């Protein structure tokens, strides 16, 4: 680990100001990615701006269920998303997804905002963000899900911009199926299905490619009452855990599994 300074933010404005003044500073939410990266010298920062001290009344910690949307603060932890009864009733796919992240220790510390802002290509939340046509709310603007994810570990966030909350559209039905990599708990593939009513059927895939994506062929197949088969995409990933062809096939299997979870 390289040397760095530590600052406990006392407000959102304070955190943003620190990041604005120092281009090499990084915000700390749950720390599930940043801390291991620092310990293994995979990242080097001048200072860590800790968001944990922010007030419990901060919008970053709120979970609000509205008539058409569900808004979740960026500092809400995975386990809190998984345990929220009102969320399990209106967006069961999202609550189920949160309960599948990592292990109990990761779910107790990791945050929604940290995962989304990190945009790991095998993370779970990006699939829900894209399928549920979410809006990403920062300290200065709102960004549509389709414009937020820019590629592997890359988002539309500016270096000094903080994600405050994610506003998900409420779906008539939603479900998520995942095949875990046994050591890390990340998705070798994950498929999120969302029936948004008049806005249509949406399917998003994570883990299989070099970033989260809409699976339009699966959306068309679902609308026609058939199964899509394997995912075919030039970004399908191959590594020591699985070939690209295997991941494409796995996406089709997970689509079918998620479909069986949906209420009629």
C-alpha positions in Angstrom: 0.0 0.0 0.0 1.3 3.4 -0.9 1.0 6.3 1.6 -2.1 8.5 1.4 -4.0 10.9 3.7 -7.4 10.3 5.1 -10.3 12.7 5.4 -13.7 11.9 7.0 -16.3 13.9 5.1 -18.7 15.9 7.3 -21.1 16.7 4.4 -21.7 15.9 0.8 -20.5 19.4 -0.2 -17.3 18.8 1.8 -16.6 15.5 0.1 -17.2 17.0 -3.4 -14.9 20.0 -2.5 -12.1 17.6 -1.5 -12.4 15.7 -4.7 -12.5 18.9 -6.8 -9.4 20.3 -5.1 -7.4 17.1 -5.5 -7.6 15.1 -8.8 -5.8 12.1 -7.1 -8.3 11.8 -4.2 -10.8 9.0 -4.2 -14.1 8.6 -2.3 -14.6 5.7 0.0 -18.0 4.1 0.4 -18.0 0.4 1.4 -14.4 0.0 0.3 -15.0 -3.5 -1.2 -12.9 -2.7 -4.3 -10.9 0.4 -3.3 -9.3 -1.1 -0.2 -8.0 -4.3 -1.8 -6.7 -2.3 -4.7 -4.8 0.0 -2.4 -3.5 -2.9 -0.3 -2.1 -4.7 -3.4 -0.7 -1.5 -4.9 -3.0 -1.7 -7.9 -4.1 1.8 -7.2 -2.4 4.9 -5.9 -4.2 7.9 -4.4 -3.2 11.0 -2.6 -6.1 10.9 -0.2 -9.2 8.9 0.7 -12.4 10.8 1.3 -14.5 8.6 3.6 -18.3 9.0 3.1 -19.2 6.8 6.1 -19.4 9.7 8.6 -22.2 11.5 6.6 -25.4 11.9 8.5 -27.9 9.1 8.7 -30.5 11.6 7.4 -28.4 12.2 4.2 -30.2 11.3 0.9 -27.2 9.0 0.3 -28.7 6.7 3.0 -32.4 6.8 2.1 -34.6 4.1 0.5 -37.9 5.6 -0.7 -40.7 3.7 -2.5 -42.9 5.9 -4.7 -45.9 5.2 -6.9 -43.8 4.9 -10.1 -40.2 4.8 -8.8 -38.0 3.4 -6.1 -35.1 5.7 -5.1 -32.1 4.2 -3.2 -29.3 6.3 -1.7 -25.8 5.5 -2.9 -24.6 4.6 0.6 -27.4 2.0 1.2 -25.7 -1.3 1.8 -26.4 -4.5 -0.2 -27.9 -6.3 2.8 -30.3 -3.4 3.5 -31.5 -3.6 -0.1 -32.0 -7.3 0.2 -33.9 -7.0 3.5 -36.2 -4.1 2.6 -39.7 -5.6 2.7 -41.3 -2.8 0.6 -38.7 -3.4 -2.1 -39.3 -7.2 -2.1 -42.9 -6.4 -2.8 -42.6 -3.9 -5.6 -39.2 -4.9 -7.1 -38.5 -8.5 -6.1 -35.8 -8.9 -8.7 -33.7 -6.1 -7.3 -34.1 -7.4 -3.7 -33.1 -10.9 -4.8 -30.1 -9.5 -6.7 -28.8 -7.7 -3.7 -29.0 -10.9 -1.6 -26.8 -12.7 -4.2 -23.9 -10.3 -4.0 -20.6 -11.6 -2.7 -20.9 -13.1 0.8 -22.4 -11.9 4.1 -19.4 -9.7 4.9 -19.4 -8.0 1.5 -23.2 -7.5 1.7 -22.8 -5.9 5.2 -20.2 -3.4 4.0 -20.6 -2.9 0.2 -22.9 -0.2 -1.1 -25.2 0.3 -4.1 -23.4 3.5 -5.2 -20.0 2.0 -4.8 -20.8 -1.0 -7.0 -22.6 1.1 -9.7 -19.9 3.8 -9.8 -17.1 1.1 -10.0 -18.9 -0.6 -13.0 -17.1 -3.9 -12.7 -18.2 -5.9 -15.8 -19.2 -8.8 -13.6 -21.1 -6.7 -11.0 -24.8 -7.4 -10.4 -26.3 -4.0 -9.9 -25.6 -2.6 -13.4 -28.0 -5.2 -14.9 -30.8 -4.0 -12.6 -29.9 -0.3 -13.4 -30.1 -0.9 -17.1 -33.2 -3.3 -17.1 -35.2 -1.0 -14.8 -34.4 2.1 -16.9 -32.9 3.8 -13.8 -31.8 7.4 -13.5 -28.4 8.0 -11.8 -28.6 11.1 -9.5 -25.3 12.8 -8.7 -24.4 15.9 -6.7 -25.0 18.1 -9.8 -27.2 16.3 -12.4 -29.3 13.3 -13.5 -27.9 10.7 -15.9 -30.0 8.1 -17.8 -28.9 4.5 -17.3 -28.3 4.1 -21.1 -25.8 7.0 -20.9 -24.1 6.1 -17.7 -22.1 2.9 -18.4 -19.2 3.8 -20.7 -17.2 0.5 -20.8 -15.2 -1.7 -18.5 -14.8 0.2 -15.1 -15.8 3.4 -16.8 -18.9 5.6 -16.3 -20.1 9.1 -17.2 -19.2 10.4 -13.7 -16.6 13.2 -13.7 -13.6 12.6 -11.4 -15.0 15.0 -8.8 -18.6 13.9 -9.2 -20.4 11.8 -6.6 -23.3 9.4 -7.1 -26.0 10.4 -4.6 -28.8 8.0 -5.4 -30.3 5.6 -8.1 -33.9 6.0 -9.1 -35.3 2.7 -10.5 -38.6 2.5 -12.4 -41.1 0.3 -10.7 -41.8 -2.8 -12.8 -44.9 -4.9 -13.1 -42.6 -7.9 -12.8 -38.9 -8.4 -12.3 -36.4 -11.2 -11.8 -32.7 -11.9 -11.7 -30.8 -15.1 -12.3 -27.0 -15.5 -11.8 -24.3 -18.0 -12.1 -21.6 -17.2 -9.5 -17.9 -17.5 -9.9 -17.3 -19.7 -6.8 -14.3 -17.9 -5.4 -15.3 -14.2 -5.8 -19.1 -14.4 -5.9 -19.1 -12.2 -9.0 -21.4 -13.1 -11.9 -19.9 -15.3 -14.6 -23.2 -14.3 -16.2 -26.3 -12.7 -14.8 -29.6 -11.9 -16.5 -32.2 -9.3 -15.2 -35.7 -9.3 -16.6 -38.1 -6.3 -16.2 -41.6 -6.0 -17.4 -42.1 -2.2 -17.4 -45.7 -2.3 -18.7 -46.3 0.3 -21.4 -42.5 1.0 -21.5 -42.0 -2.6 -22.7 -39.9 -5.7 -21.7 -36.3 -5.2 -20.9 -33.5 -7.7 -20.5 -30.0 -6.8 -19.3 -26.9 -9.1 -19.1 -23.9 -8.7 -16.8 -20.8 -10.8 -16.4 -20.8 -12.4 -19.8 -19.4 -9.5 -21.8 -16.9 -6.6 -21.4 -19.7 -4.5 -19.8 -23.4 -4.6 -19.0 -25.7 -4.6 -22.0 -29.3 -4.7 -23.2 -30.1 -8.0 -24.8 -32.5 -6.9 -27.5 -32.9 -10.3 -29.1 -34.1 -11.7 -25.8 -36.5 -8.9 -25.3 -38.1 -9.6 -28.7 -38.2 -13.4 -28.0 -39.9 -12.7 -24.6 -42.5 -10.5 -26.2 -43.2 -13.3 -28.7 -43.5 -15.9 -26.0 -40.4 -17.9 -26.9 -36.9 -18.4 -25.5 -33.9 -16.5 -27.1 -31.3 -19.3 -27.0 -27.7 -18.2 -26.6 -26.4 -14.7 -26.4 -24.3 -13.7 -29.4 -22.2 -10.6 -28.9 -18.7 -9.6 -30.0 -17.9 -8.6 -26.5 -18.4 -12.0 -25.0 -15.5 -12.7 -22.5 -13.3 -15.7 -22.3 -11.0 -16.4 -19.3 -9.7 -19.2 -17.2 -13.3 -19.7 -15.8 -15.2 -20.0 -19.0 -15.1 -19.6 -22.7 -17.0 -16.9 -24.6 -19.3 -19.6 -26.1 -20.0 -21.0 -22.6 -21.0 -17.6 -21.3 -23.2 -17.0 -24.3 -25.0 -20.3 -23.7 -25.1 -19.5 -19.9 -27.0 -16.3 -20.6 -29.7 -18.2 -22.4 -30.0 -20.7 -19.5 -30.2 -17.8 -17.0 -32.9 -16.0 -19.0 -35.0 -19.2 -18.8 -34.4 -19.4 -15.0 -35.3 -15.8 -14.4 -38.5 -16.2 -16.5 -39.6 -19.0 -14.2 -39.3 -16.6 -11.2 -41.8 -14.1 -12.6 -45.3 -14.0 -11.2 -47.9 -14.7 -14.0 
